């Protein structure tokens, strides 16, 4: 087995979440995408803001990082989207094998 990561991004609508989810799953770039409601508090263009968002968490092979990042950017509605890769240090071996088996 190789290296695995979790990729996170946030979006502002169900339509945007569906677009990201469809893209990474259809292209076999992610094995699983979990969606969570979130409230983001941030500063943008000098103004403090607070917005309802959906946090997407994707399980990927680390070797697919560049393709995952590009796929998200292609469909993401934000000018500067949060796209973060977090390395999985350890995990349940059968689960990691499943990620390997269902992605490209």
Secondary structure, DSSP 8 states (H G I E B T S, - for coil): ---EEEEEEEESSHHHHHHHHHHHHHTT--SEEEEEEEEEEEEETTEEEEEEEEEEEEEEEGGGHHHHHHHHHHH---TT--EEEEE-----HHHHHHHHHH--
